[in-house]
Amino acid sequence: MASMSEILPSFVYQLGLGGIGGFVVGYALKKLSKLVIILIGLFILVLLYLGTSGVISINYQALGEAVQGWIGLVSGAASWVIGLVSFLPFLGSFVVGFLLGFKLG
């Protein structure tokens, strides 16, 4: 049976690495998400302008079906979370670091 002194360094390592990694990823993701949202907004504005000026025709029914397909794909991806249970210390500290990085980003 492993003693506490053998388990603790691994646990602390997972917490530290998860926290630092989460912070970096959260910070970068927030900066990147701002840029992506601006680009998506500009793209939508251009599409709306082209649609109202008669240059293009937008099929809103097909657009709605595509969005529903994307939502179904995202909800189906949640099944892989079950395999992450063994990484709870790392995952917990990663999430805390991610949220801090995202907030400060």
N, C-alpha and C positions, 0 to 999 in steps of 0.2 A: 504494500500500500504506500502511495506517495505521501510524503510529509507536506505540511503547509509551506515550508520554505522552498520546496521544489515547485509547487503549484503557483505560488504568489508571483514570482518573477514573470512567468508566462502570462498570467492574468494582467499584471501591470503593463507588460509589453503590449498586449492586445488592446488594452484601454488607451495607452498613449498613442500607439500607431493609428488606431481607429479615430481618436480625437483629432489628431493632426491631419490625417488624411481627409476626414470629413470636413474640417475647416477649409482646407485648400480647395476641395471639390465644390463645397457650397459657395465659397467666395467667387470662384471662377464661373460656376454655373449661373450665379446671379448676374454677373457682368455680361456673360454670353446671352442670357435670356433677354436682357434689355435690348441688345442689338437685334436679336431675332424678332422680338415683338415689334420693334420699329420697322424692320424690313417687311414683316407680314402686313403691318398697317399701311405702309406705302404701296405694297402690291395690291391690297384690297382697294385703296383709293384709286389707283390706276385702272383696275378692272371696272370699278363703278363709273369712272369717267368715260372709259371706252364703251361701256354698256349704254350709258345715257346719250352719248354722242352718236350711237348707231354703228360704231366700228365693229363691235362684237356682239354676239347674242349669248346670254348666259342661260343654261338649262338648270333652273333651280331644283327641279326634281332629282336630276342626276347628282347634283351637288349635295343634296340632303341625304341621298342613299350612300354616297361616298363617306360623308361624315359619320353616318350610323355604322358603317363598316369599320371605320377607324376606332370608334368607341367600343365596338365588340372585340376588336383585336386587343385593345388596352385592358379590358376587363378579363380577357382570357389569359393574359400574361401573369396574373396574380397567383396562378397555381404553383409557380416555381418558388414562391416564398417559403413553402413548407421545408424545403431543403436547407434553408438558412438558419434553422433553429440552433444548430451547434455553434454558430458564430455570434451568439447573443452579446457577449461582452464587447467584442469588436464592433458589432452592429450598433449597440447602444451608444458607445462612445463616438462612433462615426456619425450617428444621427445628431448627437449634441454638438459635435464639432461642425457638422454641416449647417445646422441651424445658426450657430454663431457666425460662421463665415458668410452665410447667406444674408444674415441681418446686417453685418458690417460691410458687405460688398456693395 
